[in-house]
Amino acid sequence: MDAGLDALLKRRLALLGEARRLRRLRPLQWCDGQLHDAAGRALIDASSNDYLGLSQHPLVKARAAEWAGRHGAGAPASRLITGTRDITLAVEERLAAFKHCEAALLFSSGFQANASVIPTLAGADNGGTLIFSDALNHASIVHGCRLAGVTTHVFGHGDAGHLDDLLRQHATHKGRKLIITESVFSMDGDRADLPALLQLAERHGAALYVDEAHASGVLGPQGRGLAVACGGAIDVVMGTLGKAFGAFGAYVAGSRTLIDYLVNRCPGFIYTTALPPAVLGAVDAALDLVPGMERERQRLAQNAQRLRAALALRNYDTLGSSTQIIPAVIGSEEDALAAAQQLEDAGVLAVAIRPPTVPEGTSRLRLTLSSALSEADMQRLLDAVANSLPLRPPRPA
């Protein structure tokens, strides 16, 4: 054992603790349709991304078990060795149809997909690609841009005018241009103006890459996401399967040529063991369910609006949230942690989000809702916000 390494890491951990940024793993359990803490106390889950409650849906669980029983517990190898099965290809075909794209390719996680696909696409132009990335893009996108090793220009969050200016400044660039955005931003809960971004991409000869992790299943016609409204004109659509789909993994959807290229050149796909049959079965069942869950999506949207209204009465800034993700901006790490504890004391799990996940001075509670919350649970959540969260000073007009 390298004692010097341990000593260094202990010093670093101590600094994180002093800054109120030390994270620890916390065991939680799900039983009898309810989240419980380690002591067995029931909590209302206002922090997960299981937006439609599908991780606990009987059909999703049953098909996961059925496919594991029929096909085995794990995949035998990476996809290009022996990891591609007929069920794998069938699920990819269903995902492509769901996103109205020619083809789709499964990945093990959204982080893996973004961190690997972005460098792969940038490298297709022999390093001549310029990337234009929204300032609030997810850490996986930021990581992918860094790994790409090409120049990345960051445009102001949701600022199409700033993006237009940056693209004009590089109008004579002879390589490719790649615009990257989330469709629903994971920490603010607001939406990108995809038609405006697509218009800029077409005007400046750029490709558009859209991360639909928090939109797929929840927004758009039949829960197909926001990119579908652009009529298949978006070049690269990434989505995850561990949020509204209640399963695990991720996918990239687009043209057949795009998918063929990733199969041949994307390290995050080539050198990773394939997804196991149980996951494929869960995704297959979710694809059966999601298009018909309009009532659940409507309830989710209505409850999100109720929560934003309750937070507004306590003078909490929810930024531009218009989705099931509702931030309650507090400011300091210490105050955010205290607010999270106050809600937990009232029986609500609402995790505090701190830098570096969010910018300095914007520590917050990131409240996320599920259509599986009962009306009684929703009322308990609203009561906890009204009675347990401290009243904030009025925001300047």
C-alpha positions in Angstrom: 0.0 0.0 0.0 1.2 3.5 -0.9 1.0 5.4 2.5 1.9 8.6 0.7 -1.1 8.2 -1.6 -3.5 7.6 1.3 -2.1 10.6 3.1 -2.7 12.8 0.1 -6.2 11.6 -0.4 -7.0 12.1 3.3 -5.9 15.7 3.1 -8.1 16.2 0.0 -11.1 14.6 1.7 -10.5 16.8 4.8 -10.6 19.9 2.5 -13.9 18.7 1.0 -15.3 18.2 4.5 -14.3 21.7 5.5 -16.1 23.1 2.4 -19.2 21.1 3.2 -18.7 19.2 -0.1 -17.9 15.7 1.2 -20.2 13.1 -0.2 -21.0 9.8 1.4 -22.9 6.8 0.1 -26.2 6.3 1.9 -28.1 3.0 1.9 -31.8 3.2 1.0 -34.3 0.4 0.4 -37.5 0.0 -1.5 -40.1 -2.3 -0.1 -43.9 -2.5 -0.2 -44.0 0.2 -2.8 -42.3 2.8 -0.5 -38.8 4.2 -0.1 -37.2 3.6 3.3 -34.0 4.9 5.0 -31.5 2.6 6.7 -33.6 2.8 10.0 -36.7 1.6 8.1 -38.5 5.0 8.2 -40.7 5.6 5.1 -39.8 8.6 3.0 -41.4 10.4 0.1 -38.9 10.1 -2.8 -38.5 13.6 -4.3 -35.0 13.0 -5.6 -35.0 10.1 -8.1 -35.3 10.2 -11.9 -37.9 7.4 -12.0 -40.4 9.9 -13.5 -43.1 7.4 -14.5 -42.5 4.9 -11.7 -41.6 2.2 -14.2 -38.8 0.8 -12.2 -41.5 -0.7 -9.9 -44.1 -1.5 -12.7 -45.1 -5.2 -12.6 -44.7 -5.6 -16.4 -41.2 -4.1 -16.4 -40.1 -6.3 -13.5 -41.8 -9.4 -14.9 -40.2 -9.1 -18.4 -36.8 -8.4 -16.8 -37.1 -11.6 -14.9 -38.5 -13.5 -17.9 -35.7 -12.5 -20.2 -33.0 -13.3 -17.6 -34.6 -16.7 -17.1 -34.7 -17.3 -20.8 -31.4 -15.8 -21.9 -29.2 -15.8 -18.9 -28.0 -13.4 -16.2 -25.4 -11.6 -18.2 -24.0 -10.8 -21.6 -21.1 -13.1 -22.6 -18.9 -10.4 -24.1 -18.7 -7.0 -25.9 -21.1 -6.5 -28.8 -18.5 -7.1 -31.6 -17.5 -10.5 -30.0 -20.5 -12.5 -28.9 -22.6 -9.9 -27.1 -25.0 -9.1 -29.8 -28.2 -11.2 -29.6 -31.4 -11.1 -31.5 -33.1 -9.4 -28.5 -30.4 -6.7 -28.5 -31.1 -5.8 -32.1 -34.8 -5.9 -31.6 -34.7 -3.5 -28.7 -32.4 -1.1 -30.7 -34.9 -1.3 -33.6 -37.7 -0.4 -31.2 -35.7 2.5 -29.7 -35.1 3.9 -33.2 -38.8 3.7 -34.1 -39.6 5.3 -30.7 -37.3 8.3 -31.5 -38.4 8.4 -35.2 -34.8 7.7 -36.3 -33.3 5.2 -38.8 -31.3 3.4 -36.2 -30.2 3.3 -32.6 -27.3 1.8 -30.6 -27.3 0.8 -27.0 -24.7 1.9 -24.4 -24.1 1.0 -20.8 -24.9 4.5 -19.4 -25.6 8.1 -20.4 -22.2 9.2 -19.1 -20.4 6.6 -21.1 -22.3 7.5 -24.2 -21.6 11.2 -24.1 -18.1 10.8 -22.9 -17.3 8.4 -25.8 -19.5 9.5 -28.7 -18.6 13.1 -28.6 -14.8 12.4 -29.0 -15.6 9.8 -31.7 -17.6 12.3 -33.8 -15.0 15.1 -33.3 -12.3 12.7 -34.4 -14.0 11.8 -37.6 -12.8 15.2 -39.0 -9.2 14.4 -38.0 -9.4 16.9 -35.2 -10.8 19.7 -37.3 -14.2 19.9 -35.5 -15.2 22.9 -33.5 -17.7 22.1 -30.6 -20.3 24.6 -29.4 -21.6 23.6 -26.0 -24.3 25.1 -23.8 -22.9 26.4 -20.5 -25.2 24.2 -18.4 -24.6 20.9 -20.2 -24.3 17.8 -18.1 -20.9 16.8 -16.7 -20.8 13.9 -19.2 -21.0 16.3 -22.1 -18.3 18.5 -20.6 -16.1 15.4 -20.1 -16.7 14.3 -23.7 -15.7 17.7 -25.0 -12.5 17.6 -23.0 -11.7 14.1 -24.2 -12.3 15.2 -27.8 -9.2 17.3 -27.6 -10.6 20.0 -30.0 -11.6 23.6 -29.4 -14.9 23.9 -27.5 -16.7 27.2 -27.4 -19.2 27.5 -24.5 -22.3 29.6 -25.3 -24.5 31.2 -22.7 -27.2 28.9 -21.3 -30.1 28.9 -23.8 -28.7 31.9 -25.5 -29.2 31.4 -29.3 -28.0 34.9 -30.0 -24.6 34.2 -28.3 -24.4 30.9 -30.2 -25.1 32.6 -33.5 -22.3 35.1 -32.8 -19.8 32.4 -32.0 -20.8 30.5 -35.2 -20.4 33.7 -37.3 -17.0 34.3 -35.8 -15.9 30.9 -37.1 -17.7 31.0 -40.4 -14.5 30.4 -42.4 -13.6 27.3 -40.4 -13.0 24.5 -42.8 -13.7 21.6 -40.5 -17.0 20.4 -39.0 -19.0 22.3 -36.4 -20.9 20.4 -33.7 -23.6 22.1 -31.5 -24.3 20.2 -28.3 -27.2 20.7 -25.9 -29.5 18.9 -23.5 -33.2 19.1 -24.3 -34.2 19.3 -20.6 -31.4 20.5 -18.4 -30.8 18.1 -15.5 -30.2 20.7 -12.7 -32.4 23.6 -13.8 -35.4 21.7 -15.3 -35.8 24.1 -18.2 -36.0 23.3 -21.9 -33.7 24.1 -24.9 -35.3 25.8 -27.8 -34.5 22.9 -30.2 -36.2 24.5 -33.3 -34.0 27.6 -32.9 -30.9 25.6 -32.4 -31.7 23.5 -35.4 -32.2 26.6 -37.5 -28.8 27.9 -36.4 -27.2 24.5 -37.2 -28.7 24.5 -40.7 -27.7 28.2 -41.3 -24.1 27.6 -40.3 -23.6 24.1 -41.6 -23.2 22.5 -38.2 -24.4 19.2 -36.8 -26.7 19.2 -33.8 -26.3 16.7 -30.9 -29.1 16.6 -28.4 -29.1 14.8 -25.0 -32.7 13.7 -24.3 -32.0 12.0 -21.0 -34.6 13.9 -19.0 -37.2 14.4 -21.8 -37.6 10.9 -23.2 -40.7 9.2 -21.7 -41.9 12.4 -20.2 -42.2 15.1 -22.9 -43.2 15.2 -26.6 -45.9 13.2 -28.4 -46.4 9.9 -26.6 -43.3 10.7 -24.5 -41.0 10.4 -27.4 -39.0 13.5 -26.3 -38.6 17.0 -27.6 -36.3 16.1 -30.5 -39.1 14.3 -32.3 -40.8 17.6 -33.0 -37.9 18.5 -35.3 -38.9 15.9 -37.8 -35.8 13.7 -37.8 -33.6 16.7 -38.7 -31.4 16.4 -35.5 -28.2 14.6 -36.3 -27.5 12.9 -33.0 -30.0 12.1 -30.3 -28.8 10.5 -27.0 -31.2 9.2 -24.4 -31.0 7.2 -21.2 -33.0 4.2 -20.0 -32.5 4.6 -16.2 -34.8 7.5 -15.8 -38.4 7.6 -17.2 -37.8 4.1 -18.6 -37.1 2.7 -15.2 -34.4 0.4 -16.4 -30.7 1.0 -17.1 -28.4 2.0 -19.9 -28.5 4.5 -22.7 -28.8 4.8 -26.5 -27.8 7.0 -29.4 -30.2 7.3 -32.3 -29.8 8.9 -35.7 -29.0 7.8 -39.2 -27.9 4.3 -40.2 -24.6 5.8 -41.2 -24.1 7.4 -37.8 -24.8 4.1 -36.0 -22.5 2.1 -38.4 -19.7 4.6 -37.7 -20.1 4.3 -33.9 -20.1 0.5 -34.1 -16.7 0.7 -35.9 -15.0 3.6 -34.2 -16.6 4.4 -30.7 -14.4 3.0 -27.9 -17.2 3.2 -25.3 -19.2 0.8 -27.4 -16.5 -1.4 -28.8 -14.7 -2.2 -25.6 -17.7 -2.6 -23.2 -19.6 -5.8 -22.3 -23.1 -5.7 -23.8 -26.2 -5.0 -21.7 -27.6 -8.1 -19.9 -30.9 -9.7 -20.9 -32.8 -8.5 -17.8 -32.1 -4.9 -18.7 -33.2 -5.5 -22.3 -36.4 -7.1 -21.1 -37.1 -4.1 -18.8 -36.5 -1.7 -21.7 -38.7 -3.7 -24.0 -41.6 -3.6 -21.5 -41.1 0.1 -21.0 -41.4 0.7 -24.7 -44.7 -1.1 -24.6 -45.9 1.1 -21.8 -44.5 4.6 -22.3 -46.5 5.7 -25.4 -49.8 5.0 -23.6 -49.0 6.8 -20.4 -50.5 10.2 -21.3 -52.5 10.5 -18.0 -49.3 9.9 -16.0 -47.5 12.5 -18.0 -50.3 15.0 -17.4 -50.4 14.3 -13.7 -46.6 14.7 -13.5 -46.8 18.1 -15.2 -49.7 19.3 -13.0 -47.9 18.2 -9.8 -44.7 19.9 -10.9 -46.6 23.1 -11.4 -48.2 22.7 -7.9 -44.7 22.3 -6.4 -43.3 25.3 -8.2 -46.2 27.4 -6.8 -45.6 26.1 -3.3 -41.9 27.0 -3.5 -42.8 30.5 -4.9 -44.9 31.2 -1.9 -41.7 30.6 0.2 -39.7 32.9 -2.2 -37.6 30.1 -3.6 -36.2 30.7 -7.1 -37.0 27.7 -9.3 -35.1 29.2 -12.2 -36.7 28.4 -15.6 -38.1 25.1 -14.6 -41.0 23.9 -16.8 -40.6 20.2 -16.3 -40.6 17.5 -13.6 -37.2 18.8 -12.4 -37.8 21.7 -9.9 -34.7 23.3 -8.4 -35.1 25.3 -5.2 -32.1 27.6 -5.2 -30.7 28.4 -1.7 -27.2 29.6 -2.1 -24.7 28.2 0.3 -23.8 24.6 0.8 -24.5 24.8 4.5 -28.0 26.3 4.0 -28.9 23.8 1.3 -27.8 20.8 3.5 -29.9 22.3 6.4 -32.9 22.6 4.2 -32.6 19.1 2.9 -32.5 17.9 6.5 -35.5 19.9 7.5 -37.5 18.2 4.7 -36.2 14.8 5.6 -37.3 15.4 9.2 -40.8 15.9 7.7 -40.5 12.6 5.8 -39.4 13.9 2.4 -36.1 12.9 0.7 -34.9 15.9 -1.3 -31.1 15.8 -1.8 -29.1 19.0 -1.7 -27.0 19.6 -4.8 -23.7 21.5 -4.3 -20.7 22.7 -6.4 -19.1 21.5 -8.5 -22.4 19.9 -9.8 -23.9 23.4 -9.9 -22.2 26.8 -10.0 -20.8 28.5 -6.9 -23.4 30.2 -4.8 -26.3 28.2 -6.3 -26.5 25.2 -4.1 -30.1 23.9 -4.1 -32.6 21.3 -3.5 -33.2 19.4 -6.7 -36.8 18.2 -6.4 -37.9 15.6 -8.9 -41.4 14.1 -9.2 -42.8 10.8 -10.3 -46.3 10.2 -11.6 -46.3 7.2 -9.2 -46.6 9.6 -6.2 -50.1 9.3 -4.8 -52.2 12.3 -4.1 -51.6 11.8 -0.4 -47.9 11.7 -0.9 -48.0 14.8 -3.1 -50.0 16.6 -0.4 -47.4 15.6 2.3 -44.7 16.9 0.0 -46.5 20.2 -0.4 -47.2 20.5 3.3 -43.5 19.8 4.1 -42.5 22.6 1.8 -45.0 25.0 3.4 -44.2 24.0 7.0 -40.6 22.9 7.1 -38.6 25.0 4.6 -37.5 28.4 5.9 -39.1 31.4 4.4 -36.7 33.1 2.0 -36.3 36.9 1.7 -38.4 38.3 -1.1 -36.7 38.3 -4.5 -36.0 41.7 -6.1 -38.7 42.7 -8.6 
